[in-house]
Amino acid sequence: MSKRIFVTGTGTDVGKTYISGLLVKKLHQLDRTVAYYKAAMSGNQRDELGQLIPGDAVYIKEVSGIHQAVETMCPYVYEAALSPHLASRIEGNPLNMEVVLKGLKELEKDYNYVVMEGSGGILCPLLYDEEEIWLTDVLQAADLSCLLVADAGLGTINHVVLSAFYMSWIVILSATVQKAKTH
């Protein structure tokens, strides 16, 4: 079983990818086998052949020096610079939790460490159509520890406290549900 950490943030553009890159780079420098993973990535560009390029994955690969194939870093790549739930609806490629978890499990077979990055803030919906899938659902299903990233601007204390409070309640509710299932 690999050691895994989920890097989330108080919102978009707070530095999750930068911090994820630093973690992956440092572990790689320490000769650890480390992989990067992100369930859904939106706001990506197309190359000259029209293929979507997962920008965050390419950045992590370049900054860290890891040899992981970009194709294994993110199962859902969207062009629209919107929340994954909206981008997937527009592009007709809805996220499937089993696909996300399978990709993570595959990486865990080959890497001692996996750094998984969230999309947007902790309350980001990944799917909100025929079913609801939130980032917290991925956290619970994969049983991941978290690192919370925030910018250093006005309102940061509020954003951090609200995000941390919400995440702690998710842990409490999850433990309560698990306890109820065993009784």
JOPEUR-V983551 format. One record per backbone hydrogen bond with DSSP energy under -0.5 kcal/mol. NH is the residue of the N-H (numbers start at 1). CO is the residue of the C=O. E is the energy in kcal/mol with one decimal. If there is no record, write none. Layout:
NH_CO_E + NH_CO_E
This chain:
3_112_-3.2 + 5_114_-1.9 + 6_145_-3.1 + 7_5_-0.6 + 7_116_-3.3 + 8_6_-0.7 + 8_147_-2.7 + 10_149_-1.8 + 14_11_-0.6 + 19_15_-2.7 + 20_16_-2.8 + 21_17_-2.6 + 22_18_-2.1 + 23_19_-2.5 + 24_20_-2.7 + 25_21_-2.8 + 26_22_-2.6 + 27_23_-2.3 + 28_24_-2.4 + 29_25_-2.6 + 30_26_-1.5 + 31_28_-1.8 + 32_27_-2.4 + 34_32_-0.7 + 35_113_-2.2 + 37_115_-2.2 + 38_73_-2.2 + 39_117_-0.6 + 41_76_-2.7 + 43_80_-1.3 + 44_78_-1.9 + 45_53_-0.6 + 47_51_-2.5 + 50_47_-2.0 + 53_45_-3.1 + 54_52_-0.6 + 55_53_-1.5 + 58_54_-2.4 + 59_55_-2.5 + 60_56_-2.6 + 61_57_-2.4 + 62_58_-2.4 + 63_59_-2.9 + 64_60_-2.2 + 65_61_-1.8 + 72_69_-1.8 + 73_70_-1.8 + 74_70_-0.5 + 76_39_-1.0 + 77_75_-0.5 + 78_41_-3.4 + 82_80_-2.0 + 85_125_-1.4 + 86_83_-1.0 + 87_83_-2.7 + 88_84_-2.7 + 89_85_-1.1 + 90_86_-2.5 + 91_87_-2.5 + 92_88_-0.9 + 93_88_-1.8 + 100_96_-1.9 + 101_97_-2.7 + 102_98_-2.4 + 103_99_-2.2 + 104_100_-1.8 + 105_101_-2.6 + 106_102_-2.3 + 107_103_-1.7 + 108_104_-2.0 + 109_105_-1.0 + 109_106_-0.5 + 110_106_-0.8 + 110_107_-0.8 + 111_107_-1.9 + 112_33_-0.8 + 113_33_-2.1 + 114_3_-2.3 + 115_35_-2.8 + 116_5_-2.9 + 116_114_-0.7 + 117_37_-2.8 + 117_115_-0.5 + 118_7_-2.9 + 120_118_-0.5 + 122_9_-1.1 + 124_121_-1.7 + 126_133_-3.3 + 127_133_-1.9 + 129_131_-1.4 + 133_127_-2.6 + 133_131_-0.5 + 135_124_-1.7 + 136_122_-0.5 + 137_134_-0.9 + 138_134_-1.3 + 139_135_-2.3 + 140_136_-2.4 + 141_137_-2.6 + 142_138_-2.4 + 143_139_-0.9 + 144_139_-1.7 + 145_4_-0.6 + 147_6_-2.6 + 149_8_-2.5 + 149_147_-0.5 + 156_153_-1.8 + 159_155_-2.4 + 160_156_-2.9 + 161_157_-2.7 + 162_158_-2.6 + 163_159_-2.2 + 164_160_-3.0 + 165_161_-2.7 + 166_162_-2.5 + 167_163_-2.6 + 168_164_-2.3 + 169_165_-1.9 + 170_166_-1.9 + 171_167_-1.7 + 172_168_-2.2 + 173_169_-3.0 + 174_170_-2.4 + 175_171_-2.4 + 176_172_-2.2 + 177_173_-2.5 + 178_174_-2.5 + 179_175_-2.3 + 180_176_-2.4 + 181_177_-2.0 + 182_178_-1.2 + 183_179_-0.7 + 183_180_-0.6
